[in-house]
Amino acid sequence: MSIPILLAVTGAPWEADVVRRTEHASGIRVVRRCVDIADVMAAAASGQARAVVLADALPRLSSDAVAALHARGIAVLALVDPLETGAPFGAEDRLSRMGIERILPADVSPVDLGRAVSDAVDSGPPITTSHFAGGFVPLTPENAGQAEQPAFPQGTGRLIAVWGPTGAPGRTTVAVNLASELSVRRVPTLLADADVYGGTVAQMLGMLDETSGLAAAARSASNGSLDMVTLARHSRSVNPHLLVLTGLSRADRWTELRPAAVESIWSTARTLAPLTVVDAGFCIETDEEISFDSLAPRRNGATVVTLEEADEVIVVGTADPVGLTRLIRAVHELRAVVPSVTVRVVVNRIRSGPLGGSPGDAAVEALRQYAGIDRAVLLPYDLGATDTAMAHGRSLSEAAKSSKLRKGFQQLAAAIAADFHSVPA
């Protein structure tokens, strides 16, 4: 039985030849010829095809469109100009970063085309593994042969998401100072602001935020041009071991962070830095379930995909009755969304008063009893240190080196760095 496919090569210089070869390919049949990606999506929604064969220069082709096709169980194959096949950093790399399974030269034979479509349908979406080159020395065609040996073993970089419930428990404070302390320990770290409701990483570090590095990276990811070099260019250097990917300057720009693009950013980040720390938004409500349009933008999609992609989630809460209640509920919500993720709980603003004379013990006991958390990181309430850091637009490692809160972040960074080094490459 032949596989029904969509063909979208309109406008390509080799369109006529491809159409003719497709008609003679065994095992496949063209059910519709599409003129652009919107036409492809409309035809895919009808459920009449199992694969799409498209031209590399199809207008408005993006990783979001590829992800939407995959969600419908449709395999995606691309045809590129035969003169461009095998070119480094060329069309094939761009299409591969979009998540396209098979990339073939436009002069592929009917037999090979039919076989490729059949294999793509049988195999499903590809599984890829990224590796970082070490530190912040992105490999380019010019320096690929002269790259120094990395300070860290080559392997897949790790992603740490800093998340927590509503109520400003201190997610950004934890993310910024954790990344800063990791960089002080000479661990190359990428700090990313992915809070779609109000990212403030740039302000805390004294940066102007007119241009969002994360939004720029998302645009590059959508058009398939995001690689390690491009991501490094979208980031801003704080010190030799810390890069910052600034967030959205306004909350109404959340539509720029589509889940497929954000997932591509985190995949690329693993190649750029051994550790990536992401400041994530608080809300993980799956709002697409109340929408009739399954392909509509998801306000919380960036947060959910960040938690799904993370190797570890640091859940931040505050040391008061309201904050602990929210924290316990947040732990249960997180486990429902990403059951297998490693969770590390941070209780922020530990102080005597709201929880009695032994606030740390009270917080740990509440987490053990109601959330099944046996250990938690306790950070003291140090308003003077945080005010000083905020006033200077610096991290605690620069503005309040001897503060008790800074020592708490040093211990947290040491534990995470130890876990990172213990993971086999």
DRENDO-1510 file (C-alpha; in Angstrom, 1 decimal, always signed):
<recs>
REC; n; res; u; v; w
REC; 1; MET; +0.0; +0.0; +0.0 .
REC; 2; SER; +1.5; +3.4; -1.0 .
REC; 3; ILE; +2.1; +6.1; +1.5 .
REC; 4; PRO; +0.1; +9.3; +1.0 .
REC; 5; ILE; +2.3; +12.4; +0.9 .
REC; 6; LEU; +2.1; +16.2; +0.5 .
REC; 7; LEU; +4.5; +17.8; -2.0 .
REC; 8; ALA; +5.6; +21.4; -1.4 .
REC; 9; VAL; +8.3; +22.4; -3.9 .
REC; 10; THR; +6.5; +25.3; -5.7 .
REC; 11; GLY; +8.9; +27.9; -7.0 .
REC; 12; ALA; +12.0; +25.7; -6.7 .
REC; 13; PRO; +14.2; +25.7; -9.9 .
REC; 14; TRP; +14.0; +21.9; -10.0 .
REC; 15; GLU; +10.2; +21.7; -9.3 .
REC; 16; ALA; +9.2; +20.1; -12.6 .
REC; 17; ASP; +11.9; +17.4; -12.3 .
REC; 18; VAL; +11.0; +16.6; -8.7 .
REC; 19; VAL; +7.3; +16.3; -9.6 .
REC; 20; ARG; +8.1; +13.9; -12.4 .
REC; 21; ARG; +10.3; +11.7; -10.3 .
REC; 22; THR; +7.8; +11.7; -7.4 .
REC; 23; GLU; +5.1; +10.4; -9.8 .
REC; 24; HIS; +7.3; +7.5; -10.7 .
REC; 25; ALA; +8.5; +6.7; -7.2 .
REC; 26; SER; +7.3; +3.4; -5.9 .
REC; 27; GLY; +5.5; +3.1; -2.5 .
REC; 28; ILE; +4.3; +6.7; -2.3 .
REC; 29; ARG; +1.6; +8.8; -3.9 .
REC; 30; VAL; +1.1; +12.6; -3.9 .
REC; 31; VAL; -2.4; +13.4; -2.5 .
REC; 32; ARG; -1.9; +17.2; -2.7 .
REC; 33; ARG; +0.6; +19.7; -4.0 .
REC; 34; CYS; +1.1; +22.7; -1.6 .
REC; 35; VAL; +2.3; +26.2; -2.4 .
REC; 36; ASP; +3.5; +27.3; +1.0 .
REC; 37; ILE; +3.7; +26.2; +4.6 .
REC; 38; ALA; +0.2; +27.5; +5.4 .
REC; 39; ASP; -1.1; +25.2; +2.7 .
REC; 40; VAL; +0.9; +22.3; +4.1 .
REC; 41; MET; -0.5; +22.9; +7.6 .
REC; 42; ALA; -4.1; +23.0; +6.3 .
REC; 43; ALA; -3.6; +19.8; +4.3 .
REC; 44; ALA; -1.9; +18.1; +7.3 .
REC; 45; ALA; -4.9; +19.0; +9.5 .
REC; 46; SER; -7.2; +17.1; +7.3 .
REC; 47; GLY; -5.3; +13.8; +8.1 .
REC; 48; GLN; -4.9; +12.8; +4.5 .
REC; 49; ALA; -1.1; +12.4; +4.5 .
REC; 50; ARG; +1.6; +10.6; +6.5 .
REC; 51; ALA; +4.6; +12.5; +5.1 .
REC; 52; VAL; +5.6; +15.9; +3.6 .
REC; 53; VAL; +8.3; +16.4; +1.0 .
REC; 54; LEU; +9.2; +20.1; +0.8 .
REC; 55; ALA; +11.8; +22.4; -0.7 .
REC; 56; ASP; +14.5; +23.8; +1.5 .
REC; 57; ALA; +13.5; +27.4; +0.6 .
REC; 58; LEU; +9.8; +27.0; +1.3 .
REC; 59; PRO; +8.6; +30.4; +2.5 .
REC; 60; ARG; +7.9; +30.6; +6.3 .
REC; 61; LEU; +9.2; +27.2; +7.0 .
REC; 62; SER; +10.2; +27.1; +10.7 .
REC; 63; SER; +10.9; +24.7; +13.6 .
REC; 64; ASP; +7.4; +25.4; +14.9 .
REC; 65; ALA; +5.8; +24.2; +11.7 .
REC; 66; VAL; +8.0; +21.0; +11.7 .
REC; 67; ALA; +7.1; +20.4; +15.4 .
REC; 68; ALA; +3.4; +20.8; +14.6 .
REC; 69; LEU; +3.6; +18.3; +11.8 .
REC; 70; HIS; +5.4; +15.9; +14.0 .
REC; 71; ALA; +2.7; +16.3; +16.6 .
REC; 72; ARG; +0.2; +15.1; +14.0 .
REC; 73; GLY; +2.4; +12.0; +13.3 .
REC; 74; ILE; +3.6; +13.3; +9.9 .
REC; 75; ALA; +7.2; +12.7; +8.8 .
REC; 76; VAL; +9.0; +15.6; +7.2 .
REC; 77; LEU; +11.6; +15.3; +4.4 .
REC; 78; ALA; +13.4; +18.2; +2.7 .
REC; 79; LEU; +15.0; +18.5; -0.8 .
REC; 80; VAL; +18.0; +20.7; -1.2 .
REC; 81; ASP; +19.9; +22.0; -4.3 .
REC; 82; PRO; +22.3; +19.2; -5.3 .
REC; 83; LEU; +25.1; +21.8; -5.5 .
REC; 84; GLU; +24.6; +22.6; -1.8 .
REC; 85; THR; +24.6; +19.1; -0.4 .
REC; 86; GLY; +27.4; +18.4; +2.0 .
REC; 87; ALA; +28.3; +22.1; +2.4 .
REC; 88; PRO; +29.4; +22.9; +6.0 .
REC; 89; PHE; +27.0; +25.2; +7.9 .
REC; 90; GLY; +24.7; +25.1; +4.9 .
REC; 91; ALA; +21.1; +24.4; +4.1 .
REC; 92; GLU; +21.4; +20.8; +5.5 .
REC; 93; ASP; +22.5; +22.0; +8.9 .
REC; 94; ARG; +19.7; +24.6; +9.0 .
REC; 95; LEU; +17.1; +22.0; +8.1 .
REC; 96; SER; +18.5; +19.5; +10.5 .
REC; 97; ARG; +18.2; +22.0; +13.4 .
REC; 98; MET; +14.6; +22.4; +12.5 .
REC; 99; GLY; +14.1; +18.8; +13.3 .
REC; 100; ILE; +13.6; +17.5; +9.8 .
REC; 101; GLU; +14.2; +13.7; +9.6 .
REC; 102; ARG; +15.6; +13.2; +6.1 .
REC; 103; ILE; +17.4; +15.7; +3.9 .
REC; 104; LEU; +17.9; +14.6; +0.3 .
REC; 105; PRO; +19.4; +16.2; -2.9 .
REC; 106; ALA; +16.7; +17.4; -5.3 .
REC; 107; ASP; +18.0; +15.0; -8.0 .
REC; 108; VAL; +17.3; +12.0; -5.8 .
REC; 109; SER; +16.2; +9.0; -7.8 .
REC; 110; PRO; +12.5; +7.8; -7.6 .
REC; 111; VAL; +13.6; +4.6; -5.9 .
REC; 112; ASP; +15.7; +6.4; -3.2 .
REC; 113; LEU; +12.9; +8.9; -2.7 .
REC; 114; GLY; +10.3; +6.2; -2.1 .
REC; 115; ARG; +12.7; +4.4; +0.3 .
REC; 116; ALA; +13.5; +7.5; +2.2 .
REC; 117; VAL; +9.8; +8.4; +2.7 .
REC; 118; SER; +9.1; +4.9; +3.9 .
REC; 119; ASP; +12.0; +4.9; +6.3 .
REC; 120; ALA; +11.0; +8.3; +7.7 .
REC; 121; VAL; +7.5; +7.2; +8.3 .
REC; 122; ASP; +8.6; +4.0; +10.0 .
REC; 123; SER; +11.3; +5.6; +12.1 .
REC; 124; GLY; +9.5; +8.7; +13.3 .
REC; 125; PRO; +11.2; +11.9; +14.5 .
REC; 126; PRO; +15.0; +11.7; +14.9 .
REC; 127; ILE; +16.8; +11.4; +18.2 .
REC; 128; THR; +19.8; +13.7; +18.3 .
REC; 129; THR; +22.6; +14.2; +20.8 .
REC; 130; SER; +24.5; +17.5; +21.1 .
REC; 131; HIS; +28.0; +18.0; +22.5 .
REC; 132; PHE; +29.7; +21.1; +23.8 .
REC; 133; ALA; +33.1; +22.2; +22.7 .
REC; 134; GLY; +34.0; +23.3; +26.2 .
REC; 135; GLY; +34.0; +26.8; +27.7 .
REC; 136; PHE; +32.9; +29.7; +25.5 .
REC; 137; VAL; +35.0; +29.0; +22.4 .
REC; 138; PRO; +32.4; +28.2; +19.8 .
REC; 139; LEU; +33.7; +26.2; +16.9 .
REC; 140; THR; +33.4; +27.9; +13.5 .
REC; 141; PRO; +34.7; +26.7; +10.1 .
REC; 142; GLU; +37.7; +29.0; +10.6 .
REC; 143; ASN; +38.8; +27.7; +14.0 .
REC; 144; ALA; +37.5; +24.1; +14.0 .
REC; 145; GLY; +41.0; +22.8; +13.3 .
REC; 146; GLN; +42.7; +24.9; +16.0 .
REC; 147; ALA; +40.3; +24.5; +18.9 .
REC; 148; GLU; +42.0; +23.9; +22.2 .
REC; 149; GLN; +41.1; +20.9; +24.4 .
REC; 150; PRO; +38.2; +21.8; +26.6 .
REC; 151; ALA; +38.6; +22.2; +30.3 .
REC; 152; PHE; +35.6; +19.9; +30.8 .
REC; 153; PRO; +35.1; +16.5; +29.4 .
REC; 154; GLN; +33.2; +16.5; +26.1 .
REC; 155; GLY; +29.6; +15.4; +26.5 .
REC; 156; THR; +26.1; +16.7; +26.8 .
REC; 157; GLY; +25.7; +19.9; +28.8 .
REC; 158; ARG; +23.3; +20.0; +31.7 .
REC; 159; LEU; +20.2; +22.3; +32.0 .
REC; 160; ILE; +19.1; +23.5; +35.4 .
REC; 161; ALA; +15.7; +25.2; +35.7 .
REC; 162; VAL; +15.0; +27.6; +38.6 .
REC; 163; TRP; +11.2; +27.6; +39.2 .
REC; 164; GLY; +8.8; +28.2; +41.9 .
REC; 165; PRO; +5.2; +29.2; +42.7 .
REC; 166; THR; +3.6; +32.6; +42.4 .
REC; 167; GLY; +4.3; +35.3; +45.1 .
REC; 168; ALA; +7.9; +36.3; +44.2 .
REC; 169; PRO; +9.7; +33.7; +46.2 .
REC; 170; GLY; +13.1; +34.8; +44.8 .
REC; 171; ARG; +13.5; +32.7; +41.6 .
REC; 172; THR; +15.5; +35.3; +39.8 .
REC; 173; THR; +17.7; +36.0; +42.9 .
REC; 174; VAL; +18.5; +32.3; +43.1 .
REC; 175; ALA; +19.1; +31.9; +39.3 .
REC; 176; VAL; +21.4; +35.0; +39.1 .
REC; 177; ASN; +23.5; +34.2; +42.1 .
REC; 178; LEU; +23.7; +30.5; +41.4 .
REC; 179; ALA; +25.0; +31.2; +37.9 .
REC; 180; SER; +27.4; +33.8; +39.3 .
REC; 181; GLU; +28.8; +31.4; +41.9 .
REC; 182; LEU; +29.2; +28.6; +39.3 .
REC; 183; SER; +31.2; +31.1; +37.1 .
REC; 184; VAL; +33.4; +32.0; +40.1 .
REC; 185; ARG; +34.2; +28.3; +40.4 .
REC; 186; ARG; +35.3; +28.6; +36.7 .
REC; 187; VAL; +32.5; +26.5; +35.4 .
REC; 188; PRO; +31.4; +28.0; +32.1 .
REC; 189; THR; +27.7; +28.9; +32.6 .
REC; 190; LEU; +24.9; +30.3; +30.5 .
REC; 191; LEU; +22.2; +32.2; +32.4 .
REC; 192; ALA; +18.9; +32.5; +30.5 .
REC; 193; ASP; +15.8; +34.5; +31.5 .
REC; 194; ALA; +12.8; +32.6; +30.3 .
REC; 195; ASP; +10.2; +34.2; +32.5 .
REC; 196; VAL; +7.3; +35.1; +30.1 .
REC; 197; TYR; +5.5; +37.1; +32.8 .
REC; 198; GLY; +8.2; +39.5; +33.8 .
REC; 199; GLY; +11.9; +38.6; +33.4 .
REC; 200; THR; +14.3; +40.8; +35.5 .
REC; 201; VAL; +17.7; +39.1; +35.1 .
REC; 202; ALA; +19.0; +42.0; +32.9 .
REC; 203; GLN; +17.9; +44.6; +35.5 .
REC; 204; MET; +19.5; +42.7; +38.4 .
REC; 205; LEU; +22.8; +42.6; +36.5 .
REC; 206; GLY; +22.7; +46.2; +35.5 .
REC; 207; MET; +22.1; +45.5; +31.8 .
REC; 208; LEU; +19.9; +47.5; +29.4 .
REC; 209; ASP; +17.1; +45.2; +28.2 .
REC; 210; GLU; +15.9; +46.9; +25.0 .
REC; 211; THR; +16.9; +43.8; +23.0 .
REC; 212; SER; +16.0; +40.3; +24.2 .
REC; 213; GLY; +18.7; +37.8; +23.6 .
REC; 214; LEU; +16.3; +34.9; +24.2 .
REC; 215; ALA; +13.7; +36.3; +21.7 .
REC; 216; ALA; +16.5; +36.8; +19.1 .
REC; 217; ALA; +17.6; +33.2; +19.7 .
REC; 218; ALA; +14.0; +32.0; +19.3 .
REC; 219; ARG; +13.8; +33.7; +15.9 .
REC; 220; SER; +17.0; +32.1; +14.8 .
REC; 221; ALA; +15.7; +28.7; +16.0 .
REC; 222; SER; +12.4; +29.1; +14.1 .
REC; 223; ASN; +14.2; +29.7; +10.8 .
REC; 224; GLY; +16.7; +27.0; +11.4 .
REC; 225; SER; +19.8; +29.2; +11.7 .
REC; 226; LEU; +20.5; +28.7; +15.4 .
REC; 227; ASP; +23.7; +27.0; +16.2 .
REC; 228; MET; +26.3; +27.3; +18.9 .
REC; 229; VAL; +28.0; +30.3; +17.3 .
REC; 230; THR; +24.7; +32.2; +16.8 .
REC; 231; LEU; +23.6; +31.5; +20.4 .
REC; 232; ALA; +26.9; +32.9; +21.7 .
REC; 233; ARG; +26.4; +36.0; +19.7 .
REC; 234; HIS; +22.9; +36.5; +21.1 .
REC; 235; SER; +24.3; +36.3; +24.6 .
REC; 236; ARG; +26.1; +38.9; +26.6 .
REC; 237; SER; +29.3; +38.3; +28.5 .
REC; 238; VAL; +29.4; +39.2; +32.3 .
REC; 239; ASN; +32.7; +37.6; +32.9 .
REC; 240; PRO; +35.0; +35.0; +31.1 .
REC; 241; HIS; +32.9; +32.2; +32.5 .
REC; 242; LEU; +29.3; +33.7; +32.5 .
REC; 243; LEU; +27.1; +34.5; +29.5 .
REC; 244; VAL; +23.6; +35.9; +29.9 .
REC; 245; LEU; +20.7; +35.4; +27.5 .
REC; 246; THR; +18.4; +38.3; +28.5 .
REC; 247; GLY; +14.6; +37.9; +28.6 .
REC; 248; LEU; +11.6; +39.7; +27.3 .
REC; 249; SER; +11.4; +43.4; +28.0 .
REC; 250; ARG; +7.5; +43.2; +28.1 .
REC; 251; ALA; +5.2; +40.5; +29.1 .
REC; 252; ASP; +3.0; +40.9; +26.0 .
REC; 253; ARG; +5.8; +39.6; +23.9 .
REC; 254; TRP; +5.3; +36.1; +25.2 .
REC; 255; THR; +4.2; +34.9; +21.7 .
REC; 256; GLU; +7.8; +35.2; +20.5 .
REC; 257; LEU; +8.8; +32.2; +22.7 .
REC; 258; ARG; +7.2; +29.3; +21.0 .
REC; 259; PRO; +7.8; +25.9; +22.7 .
REC; 260; ALA; +9.6; +24.4; +19.7 .
REC; 261; ALA; +12.0; +27.3; +19.4 .
REC; 262; VAL; +12.7; +27.3; +23.2 .
REC; 263; GLU; +13.4; +23.6; +23.0 .
REC; 264; SER; +15.9; +24.2; +20.2 .
REC; 265; ILE; +17.6; +26.9; +22.2 .
REC; 266; TRP; +18.1; +24.6; +25.2 .
REC; 267; SER; +19.4; +21.9; +22.9 .
REC; 268; THR; +21.9; +24.3; +21.5 .
REC; 269; ALA; +22.8; +25.7; +24.9 .
REC; 270; ARG; +24.0; +22.2; +25.9 .
REC; 271; THR; +26.6; +22.5; +23.1 .
REC; 272; LEU; +27.7; +26.0; +24.2 .
REC; 273; ALA; +28.1; +25.6; +28.0 .
REC; 274; PRO; +28.6; +22.7; +30.4 .
REC; 275; LEU; +25.8; +24.2; +32.6 .
REC; 276; THR; +22.8; +26.3; +31.7 .
REC; 277; VAL; +20.8; +28.0; +34.4 .
REC; 278; VAL; +17.3; +29.1; +33.4 .
REC; 279; ASP; +15.0; +31.5; +35.3 .
REC; 280; ALA; +11.6; +30.1; +34.4 .
REC; 281; GLY; +8.1; +31.6; +34.9 .
REC; 282; PHE; +5.9; +30.5; +37.7 .
REC; 283; CYS; +2.8; +29.3; +35.8 .
REC; 284; ILE; +2.6; +25.8; +34.3 .
REC; 285; GLU; -1.1; +25.6; +33.6 .
REC; 286; THR; -1.6; +23.9; +30.2 .
REC; 287; ASP; -3.9; +26.5; +28.8 .
REC; 288; GLU; -4.0; +24.9; +25.4 .
REC; 289; GLU; -6.5; +22.4; +26.8 .
REC; 290; ILE; -9.2; +25.1; +26.9 .
REC; 291; SER; -8.6; +26.2; +23.4 .
REC; 292; PHE; -10.3; +24.8; +20.3 .
REC; 293; ASP; -7.1; +25.5; +18.3 .
REC; 294; SER; -4.6; +22.9; +19.2 .
REC; 295; LEU; -1.9; +24.8; +17.2 .
REC; 296; ALA; -2.5; +28.2; +19.0 .
REC; 297; PRO; +0.3; +29.8; +20.9 .
REC; 298; ARG; +0.7; +28.6; +24.5 .
REC; 299; ARG; +1.4; +31.3; +27.1 .
REC; 300; ASN; +3.0; +28.8; +29.4 .
REC; 301; GLY; +4.5; +26.6; +26.7 .
REC; 302; ALA; +8.0; +28.1; +27.2 .
REC; 303; THR; +8.0; +27.3; +30.9 .
REC; 304; VAL; +6.6; +23.8; +30.5 .
REC; 305; VAL; +9.1; +22.8; +27.8 .
REC; 306; THR; +11.9; +24.2; +30.0 .
REC; 307; LEU; +10.9; +22.0; +32.9 .
REC; 308; GLU; +10.5; +19.0; +30.5 .
REC; 309; GLU; +14.0; +19.5; +29.1 .
REC; 310; ALA; +15.7; +20.2; +32.4 .
REC; 311; ASP; +18.1; +17.7; +34.0 .
REC; 312; GLU; +17.2; +19.3; +37.4 .
REC; 313; VAL; +14.6; +21.7; +38.7 .
REC; 314; ILE; +15.4; +23.9; +41.6 .
REC; 315; VAL; +12.0; +24.8; +43.3 .
REC; 316; VAL; +12.2; +28.0; +45.3 .
REC; 317; GLY; +9.8; +29.0; +48.1 .
REC; 318; THR; +9.7; +31.3; +51.0 .
REC; 319; ALA; +10.0; +30.5; +54.7 .
REC; 320; ASP; +6.6; +31.7; +55.9 .
REC; 321; PRO; +3.2; +29.8; +56.3 .
REC; 322; VAL; +1.9; +31.1; +53.0 .
REC; 323; GLY; +5.1; +30.6; +51.1 .
REC; 324; LEU; +5.5; +27.0; +52.4 .
REC; 325; THR; +2.0; +26.1; +51.5 .
REC; 326; ARG; +2.6; +27.4; +47.9 .
REC; 327; LEU; +5.9; +25.6; +47.8 .
REC; 328; ILE; +4.4; +22.2; +48.8 .
REC; 329; ARG; +1.7; +22.6; +46.3 .
REC; 330; ALA; +4.2; +23.6; +43.6 .
REC; 331; VAL; +6.3; +20.4; +44.3 .
REC; 332; HIS; +3.2; +18.3; +43.7 .
REC; 333; GLU; +2.3; +20.2; +40.5 .
REC; 334; LEU; +5.8; +19.8; +39.2 .
REC; 335; ARG; +5.8; +16.1; +39.8 .
REC; 336; ALA; +2.5; +15.9; +37.8 .
REC; 337; VAL; +3.9; +17.7; +34.8 .
REC; 338; VAL; +7.4; +16.2; +34.8 .
REC; 339; PRO; +7.4; +13.1; +37.1 .
REC; 340; SER; +10.9; +11.9; +36.3 .
REC; 341; VAL; +12.9; +15.2; +36.8 .
REC; 342; THR; +15.3; +15.6; +39.6 .
REC; 343; VAL; +14.1; +18.1; +42.2 .
REC; 344; ARG; +16.1; +20.3; +44.5 .
REC; 345; VAL; +14.1; +22.5; +46.9 .
REC; 346; VAL; +15.4; +25.9; +48.1 .
REC; 347; VAL; +13.7; +27.6; +51.0 .
REC; 348; ASN; +14.4; +31.3; +50.7 .
REC; 349; ARG; +14.3; +34.1; +53.4 .
REC; 350; ILE; +14.8; +31.9; +56.5 .
REC; 351; ARG; +14.2; +34.1; +59.5 .
REC; 352; SER; +12.8; +33.8; +63.0 .
REC; 353; GLY; +9.2; +34.9; +63.5 .
REC; 354; PRO; +6.7; +33.5; +61.0 .
REC; 355; LEU; +7.8; +29.9; +61.7 .
REC; 356; GLY; +8.9; +30.2; +65.3 .
REC; 357; GLY; +12.3; +30.1; +66.9 .
REC; 358; SER; +13.7; +27.3; +64.6 .
REC; 359; PRO; +12.4; +28.3; +61.1 .
REC; 360; GLY; +14.8; +26.0; +59.2 .
REC; 361; ASP; +13.7; +22.9; +61.2 .
REC; 362; ALA; +10.1; +23.9; +60.8 .
REC; 363; ALA; +10.4; +24.3; +57.0 .
REC; 364; VAL; +12.3; +21.0; +56.6 .
REC; 365; GLU; +9.7; +19.2; +58.7 .
REC; 366; ALA; +6.8; +20.6; +56.7 .
REC; 367; LEU; +8.4; +19.6; +53.4 .
REC; 368; ARG; +9.1; +16.1; +54.7 .
REC; 369; GLN; +5.6; +15.6; +56.0 .
REC; 370; TYR; +3.6; +17.1; +53.2 .
REC; 371; ALA; +5.8; +16.9; +50.1 .
REC; 372; GLY; +8.1; +13.9; +50.8 .
REC; 373; ILE; +11.2; +16.1; +50.6 .
REC; 374; ASP; +13.9; +15.0; +53.0 .
REC; 375; ARG; +16.5; +17.7; +52.3 .
REC; 376; ALA; +16.2; +21.3; +51.4 .
REC; 377; VAL; +18.7; +24.2; +50.9 .
REC; 378; LEU; +18.0; +26.9; +53.4 .
REC; 379; LEU; +18.9; +30.5; +52.5 .
REC; 380; PRO; +19.0; +33.2; +55.2 .
REC; 381; TYR; +17.0; +36.4; +55.0 .
REC; 382; ASP; +19.6; +39.1; +54.2 .
REC; 383; LEU; +17.9; +42.2; +53.0 .
REC; 384; GLY; +21.0; +44.4; +53.4 .
REC; 385; ALA; +23.0; +42.2; +51.0 .
REC; 386; THR; +20.2; +41.9; +48.4 .
REC; 387; ASP; +19.6; +45.7; +48.5 .
REC; 388; THR; +23.3; +46.4; +48.0 .
REC; 389; ALA; +23.5; +44.0; +45.1 .
REC; 390; MET; +20.4; +45.5; +43.5 .
REC; 391; ALA; +21.6; +49.0; +43.9 .
REC; 392; HIS; +24.8; +48.3; +42.1 .
REC; 393; GLY; +23.4; +45.9; +39.5 .
REC; 394; ARG; +25.7; +43.1; +40.6 .
REC; 395; SER; +25.5; +39.6; +42.0 .
REC; 396; LEU; +26.3; +38.9; +45.6 .
REC; 397; SER; +29.7; +37.6; +44.7 .
REC; 398; GLU; +30.6; +41.1; +43.6 .
REC; 399; ALA; +28.5; +43.4; +45.8 .
REC; 400; ALA; +28.3; +41.5; +49.1 .
REC; 401; LYS; +31.1; +38.9; +49.2 .
REC; 402; SER; +31.0; +38.2; +52.9 .
REC; 403; SER; +27.3; +38.1; +53.4 .
REC; 404; LYS; +25.5; +35.1; +54.9 .
REC; 405; LEU; +23.3; +34.8; +51.9 .
REC; 406; ARG; +26.3; +34.7; +49.5 .
REC; 407; LYS; +27.7; +31.8; +51.6 .
REC; 408; GLY; +24.5; +30.0; +51.1 .
REC; 409; PHE; +24.7; +30.3; +47.3 .
REC; 410; GLN; +28.4; +29.2; +47.5 .
REC; 411; GLN; +27.3; +26.0; +49.1 .
REC; 412; LEU; +24.5; +25.5; +46.6 .
REC; 413; ALA; +26.9; +26.1; +43.7 .
REC; 414; ALA; +29.4; +23.7; +45.2 .
REC; 415; ALA; +26.8; +20.9; +45.5 .
REC; 416; ILE; +25.7; +21.4; +41.9 .
REC; 417; ALA; +29.2; +21.6; +40.5 .
REC; 418; ALA; +30.0; +18.3; +42.4 .
REC; 419; ASP; +27.0; +16.6; +40.9 .
REC; 420; PHE; +28.0; +17.9; +37.5 .
REC; 421; HIS; +31.5; +16.4; +37.7 .
REC; 422; SER; +30.1; +13.1; +39.0 .
REC; 423; VAL; +27.9; +12.7; +35.9 .
REC; 424; PRO; +29.7; +10.4; +33.4 .
REC; 425; ALA; +30.7; +12.1; +30.1 .
</recs>
